[in-house]
Each structure stands twice: as C-alpha cells, then as structure tokens.
Amino acid sequence: MDDLKNLRTEIDSIDKKLSLLFEKRMDVVSRIVQYKLKNNMSIYQKDREDEVLEKITSYINDKSLEKPAQKFFESLMKISKEQQERILKDK
C-alpha cells in the first residue's frame, strides 16, 4: 500500500506541472485575444470550444473520467474567456 505522504508528494508534483501549464496557457490566451482584436472576432467561439471538448474526450483512456475531464476543461475555457475579457477591458 502506498504511503499517504508519498501520494501527496506525487500530487504536489502534478499540481506544480499543472500550474506551469496553466500559466503557459494563459500566456497563449493573451496572444489569442490580441489576434481576435485585430481581426474583429468575438471572444466566445462555440465551434472551437466544442472541438476542444471533443479532442479532450478522445485523449482520455479511462472512460469513467470523460465527464470530469469535460467539466475541468469547461472551467478552464471559462477562465480563459474571463482572462480575455479582462485584457480587452484594460485596452
């Protein structure tokens, strides 16, 4: 049986990687909003969100995690849209 401390250390390591990836994603989001501004595009792109969710579902090996993964990415995309709105507001 795994030791709880070791499992928590493993989670901490994963969380660190997720945090760095989140920050990297938000950097790309800021560049996307610049593109959308220049090309007179709206922040919300339903087709793109649907495409992302479909891709994510295909990446998940454990099918019991498909719905939670979709929720996770829906939340992430909501945060991304909010970040884009903040950037636009500050312009």
N, C-alpha and C positions, 0 to 999 in steps of 0.2 A: 504494500500500500504506500502511495506517495505521502510524503511528509507535507503538512499544510504550509509550512514556511517555504518549502521548495516550490510548491504550486503557486503560492503568492508571488514569489520571486519571478517565476515564469510569466505570470500575468503582468507584473510590473514591466518586464522586458517588452512584452507585446504592446502594452499601453504606451510605452516610450516610442516604439516604432509607429504606432497609430498616430500619436501626437505629431511626430515629424512629418508623416504623410499628410495629415490634416493641414498642417501649416503650408506644405508644398501645394496642396490642392487649393488652398485659399489664395496663394500667390497666382496660380493659373486663373482662378476666378477673377481676380483683379485685372488680369490681361484680357480676359474674355469680355468683361464689361466695357473696356476701352474699345474693343472691336465692335461690340454692339452699338456703342455710342457713335462711332464713326460711320457705321452702316445703317443707322436709324432702325435698329432692331429692338424688340421688346425683351425684357429680362426673362419673362416666362416663355419657355419653348416646350410645349406639351409633347410634341413628337420626340424631341431629344430626351425628355425625362422617361417617356415610355421605352425608348430604345435602351437607355441606361439600365432600367429595371429588368428588361428582358435579358440583357447581357449578364447582369449580376446573377440572375436566376440560373443561367446556363453555367456559371462558374462554380456554383455550389454543388459539392459532391453529396453531402448529406441532405437529402430532400426534405427532411423534417425541419431544416433550417432555412428553407426558401422564404417563408413568410417573415420570420425575424430579420433576415438579410434585407428583404424588401423594405421593411419598416426602418431599418438602420439607414439605408440609402435614401429613402424618402426624407428622413430627418436631415441627413447630410445635404441633400439638394435644397431643402427649405433653408438651412443655414446659409448655403451658397447664394440663394436668391436674396436673402436678407443682407448679406455682405455686399452684393451688387447694388442693392437699393441704397445702402449707406454710402457707398462710393459715389453713386450718382448724386445723392443729396449733398455731398461735400463738394461737388463740382461747381 
